[in-house]
Amino acid sequence: MADYEPPKVWTWNKENGGKFASINAPTAGAREDKALPVGDHPLQLYSLATPNGVKVTILLEELLAAGHDADYDAHIINIGDGDQFGSGFVAINPNSKIPAMVDHAPAGGSEPLRIFESGNILLYLAEKYGAFLPQDVAPRTETLNWLFWQMGAGPFLGGGFGHFYHYAPEKIEYAIDRYAMEVKRQFDVLDRQLAEKRYIAGDDYTIADMAIWPWYGAVANGEAYGDAATFLALDEYKHVQRWVAEIGERDAVKRGRIVNKSWGDVQLENRHSAADIDKALGVTA
């Protein structure tokens, strides 16, 4: 590969983007006038079953399983088709990233609230329903330590390692080595934590687990970035593997991970009631 010398001022070459060249651009804002659908429930989620989207639908299903009045509509946003650049979506997330949510019945009876960034949605819902986030300051802080750890670490796993190892149009040894090293380090961080704790933040299952599991569980299970699990030798992380398996067996996790999914054996593009998930999973009364 020829040496690359950066120009003094970068200019956008829209053909140089690999798989995502058709939707990537250096500018923000709406690209078309497109309203969002609105269902019957106060909580309206606009998302896709990527790891960031799955975080939120797992929490929503866990809230319902725990008896909270957290029913919701989930509308698919096909990011490959550019749905995230429609005017309606940009109005609730100017960053044009899934997931985004509108709460039409927020506490205090205020106007509908937009909530974007997956970590913020988890925090908002946990506080709204008083669930999966400890109230005492020490365990609450520890939970938030790990929630924000995922928000900071995830881009190295996805946009870094995942992109250069699996999606980039050419394999760049330096980039793959750089991000493989970092992802291995992150798995070691998790493995050391889980060697002493049942769940990420301690003895209780929290939004920290729900944030981390969709990303690191998918890679550990061989469900993301081709043969990344083999390449990274992720079977070495025994405590992570134990945790991944335990979380994956939760009924709410099985339900939440198929919402807004448009690929694979089990699909559910839009969710408006529990019956929609039951039907997709083949659950009978």
C-alpha positions in Angstrom: 0.0 0.0 0.0 1.3 3.4 -1.0 2.2 5.9 1.7 -0.5 8.4 2.3 0.4 12.0 2.7 -2.5 14.1 4.2 -3.3 17.3 2.3 -3.1 20.6 4.1 -6.9 20.9 4.1 -9.1 17.8 4.0 -11.8 17.6 1.4 -14.6 15.0 1.3 -14.4 12.2 -1.3 -17.8 10.7 -1.1 -16.7 7.6 -3.0 -14.2 6.7 -0.3 -16.3 5.2 2.5 -16.6 1.5 1.9 -19.9 -0.1 2.9 -21.3 3.1 4.4 -20.3 5.5 1.7 -23.9 6.1 0.6 -25.0 7.5 3.9 -21.9 9.0 5.4 -21.3 12.8 5.0 -19.4 15.5 6.9 -22.5 17.5 7.5 -25.5 17.3 9.9 -29.2 18.1 9.5 -32.2 16.7 7.7 -31.8 15.5 4.1 -35.6 15.0 3.4 -38.9 16.0 4.8 -40.2 12.9 6.5 -42.5 12.7 9.5 -42.2 9.9 12.1 -45.0 7.5 13.0 -46.5 7.8 16.5 -48.2 4.9 18.2 -50.6 4.7 21.1 -48.2 4.5 24.0 -46.6 7.4 25.8 -43.1 6.0 25.0 -42.2 6.1 21.4 -38.9 4.5 20.4 -37.2 5.0 17.0 -34.4 2.5 16.6 -32.8 -0.5 15.0 -31.6 -3.7 16.6 -27.9 -2.8 16.6 -26.2 -3.0 20.0 -27.1 0.6 20.8 -30.7 0.0 20.0 -30.9 -3.4 21.8 -29.7 -1.7 25.0 -33.0 0.2 25.2 -35.4 -2.5 24.1 -33.9 -4.9 26.7 -34.5 -2.3 29.4 -38.0 -1.7 28.3 -38.8 -5.4 28.2 -37.1 -5.8 31.7 -39.3 -3.0 33.0 -42.4 -4.7 31.7 -41.3 -8.1 33.1 -40.8 -6.4 36.5 -44.4 -5.1 36.4 -43.8 -1.5 35.5 -46.2 0.4 33.2 -43.6 0.9 30.5 -45.4 -0.2 27.4 -44.0 1.3 24.2 -44.1 1.5 20.5 -40.9 0.8 18.7 -40.6 2.0 15.1 -37.7 0.8 12.9 -35.2 3.3 11.5 -33.4 1.7 8.7 -30.0 3.5 8.9 -28.8 1.8 5.7 -31.6 3.6 3.9 -30.9 6.9 5.6 -34.1 7.1 7.7 -32.1 8.8 10.4 -31.7 11.9 8.2 -35.5 12.4 7.8 -36.7 15.7 9.3 -38.8 14.0 12.0 -35.9 11.9 13.3 -33.5 14.8 13.2 -35.9 16.8 15.3 -35.6 14.3 18.1 -31.9 13.6 17.6 -29.9 16.3 15.8 -27.0 13.8 15.7 -28.9 11.4 13.4 -28.0 8.3 15.4 -30.3 5.6 16.7 -31.8 5.1 19.2 -34.0 8.1 20.0 -37.1 8.3 22.1 -40.0 10.6 22.8 -41.8 10.4 26.1 -45.3 11.9 25.6 -46.1 11.6 29.4 -43.0 12.8 31.3 -43.0 13.4 35.0 -44.6 16.6 36.0 -46.9 16.7 33.0 -44.6 18.8 30.8 -44.5 18.8 27.1 -43.2 15.7 25.3 -39.5 15.1 25.9 -37.0 14.0 23.4 -34.3 11.7 24.7 -31.3 10.7 22.6 -28.0 8.9 23.2 -28.5 5.3 24.3 -26.8 5.8 27.7 -29.0 8.7 28.5 -32.2 6.8 27.5 -31.2 4.0 29.9 -30.6 6.5 32.7 -33.8 8.4 31.9 -36.0 5.2 32.0 -34.2 3.8 35.1 -34.9 7.0 36.9 -38.5 7.4 35.6 -39.4 3.9 36.8 -37.1 3.6 39.8 -35.6 0.3 38.5 -32.3 -1.2 37.6 -30.4 1.7 39.1 -29.6 1.6 42.8 -30.7 4.5 44.9 -27.8 4.5 47.4 -24.9 6.6 46.4 -22.2 4.0 46.3 -23.9 1.3 44.2 -25.5 4.0 42.0 -22.2 5.6 41.3 -20.6 2.2 40.5 -23.4 1.4 38.1 -22.9 4.8 36.3 -19.2 4.2 36.3 -19.8 1.2 34.1 -22.6 2.7 32.0 -20.3 5.5 31.0 -17.4 3.1 30.6 -19.4 1.4 27.8 -20.3 4.7 26.2 -16.6 5.6 26.0 -15.2 2.2 25.2 -17.8 1.1 22.6 -16.6 3.2 19.8 -13.2 1.5 20.0 -14.9 -1.9 19.6 -17.3 -0.9 16.9 -16.1 2.1 14.9 -12.5 1.1 15.5 -12.0 -2.7 15.6 -15.3 -3.7 13.9 -14.8 -1.2 11.1 -11.2 -1.9 10.2 -11.4 -5.7 10.8 -14.7 -6.4 9.1 -16.1 -3.5 7.1 -13.2 -1.4 5.7 -12.7 -1.9 2.0 -9.0 -2.7 2.5 -7.2 -4.4 5.4 -4.8 -2.1 7.2 -2.5 -4.0 9.5 -1.7 -1.0 11.7 -5.3 -0.1 12.3 -6.4 -3.7 12.9 -3.5 -4.3 15.3 -4.2 -1.0 17.1 -7.9 -1.7 17.7 -7.5 -5.5 18.4 -5.1 -4.6 21.2 -7.5 -2.2 22.7 -10.5 -4.5 22.4 -8.5 -7.3 24.1 -7.6 -4.9 26.9 -11.3 -4.0 27.3 -12.3 -7.7 27.5 -9.6 -8.1 30.2 -11.1 -5.1 32.1 -14.5 -6.8 32.0 -13.1 -10.3 32.9 -11.3 -9.0 35.9 -14.4 -7.2 37.1 -16.6 -10.2 36.6 -14.1 -12.5 38.3 -15.3 -10.8 41.6 -18.8 -9.8 40.7 -21.8 -11.7 39.4 -23.0 -8.7 37.4 -21.0 -5.7 36.1 -21.6 -3.4 39.0 -22.0 -5.9 41.8 -24.6 -8.4 43.0 -27.5 -6.7 41.2 -28.5 -6.7 37.6 -28.5 -3.1 36.4 -28.5 -0.8 33.3 -24.8 -1.2 33.2 -25.3 -4.9 32.2 -27.9 -3.9 29.7 -25.5 -1.3 28.1 -22.5 -3.6 27.9 -24.0 -7.0 27.0 -25.3 -6.1 23.5 -21.9 -5.0 22.4 -19.5 -7.3 24.1 -21.9 -10.3 24.2 -22.5 -10.2 20.5 -18.7 -10.2 19.8 -18.1 -12.9 22.4 -20.8 -15.1 20.9 -19.4 -14.8 17.4 -22.4 -12.7 16.2 -20.5 -9.6 15.2 -17.7 -8.7 12.8 -17.3 -12.1 11.1 -14.9 -14.4 12.9 -13.8 -11.7 15.4 -14.4 -14.0 18.3 -11.8 -16.5 17.0 -9.4 -13.7 15.9 -9.5 -12.2 19.3 -9.4 -15.5 21.2 -12.4 -14.4 23.2 -12.9 -17.9 24.8 -10.0 -17.0 27.0 -12.2 -14.6 29.0 -14.0 -17.2 31.1 -15.8 -14.8 33.5 -17.1 -12.7 30.6 -18.3 -15.9 28.9 -20.2 -16.9 32.1 -21.8 -13.5 32.3 -22.7 -13.3 28.6 -24.4 -16.7 28.8 -26.3 -15.8 32.0 -27.6 -12.5 30.7 -28.5 -14.1 27.3 -30.9 -16.5 29.0 -33.1 -13.8 30.5 -36.5 -13.8 28.9 -36.6 -10.0 28.6 -33.2 -10.1 26.9 -34.5 -12.6 24.4 -37.5 -10.4 23.7 -35.7 -7.1 23.6 -33.0 -8.2 21.2 -35.4 -8.9 18.4 -37.3 -5.6 18.4 -36.6 -3.4 15.4 -34.7 -6.3 13.8 -35.0 -6.7 10.0 -32.5 -9.5 9.4 -31.8 -13.1 10.6 -34.2 -15.9 11.5 -36.3 -13.9 13.9 -37.4 -10.5 12.8 -39.7 -7.8 14.2 -39.4 -4.5 12.5 -42.0 -2.7 14.6 -43.3 -3.4 18.0 -46.6 -2.1 19.4 -47.6 -4.7 22.0 -46.2 -7.8 23.8 -48.2 -9.9 21.3 -46.0 -8.7 18.5 -43.0 -10.2 20.2 -44.9 -13.4 21.2 -45.8 -13.9 17.6 -42.3 -13.4 16.3 -40.9 -15.8 18.8 -43.6 -18.3 18.3 -44.9 -18.0 21.9 -48.3 -19.4 22.5 -50.6 -18.8 25.5 
